[in-house]
Amino acid sequence: MTGLLLGDAKRTKFQIQAEGGSEVFVAGTFNGWNPREYKMRYKDGKYSITIALPKGRHEYKFVVDEVWCVDPGCAEWSPNGLGSLNSIVTVS
């Protein structure tokens, strides 16, 4: 993830490699875990989206063709109480 300051929020980029033609979204604490709000765009073999996030710690997952996935490029994960993990991004 990378970011540019935008008021009290920072533009944060999410990206994941997935097969072209897939339907890919990102969902997390920043959008009430809505699995269809933030659709990612495919370019150069990766899906990506940039979202302005407020400062703080945010948990998230990717939804690839309706399958929830952790971010394999993220170094920090947290148990989610559902028997799996969430990826973590901290915006400072």
Secondary structure, DSSP 8 states (H G I E B T S, - for coil): --EEEETTEEEEEEEEE--TT--EEEEEGGGTT-TTSEE-EEETTEEEEEEEEESEEEEEEEEETTEEE--TT-S-EEE-SSSSEEEEEEE-
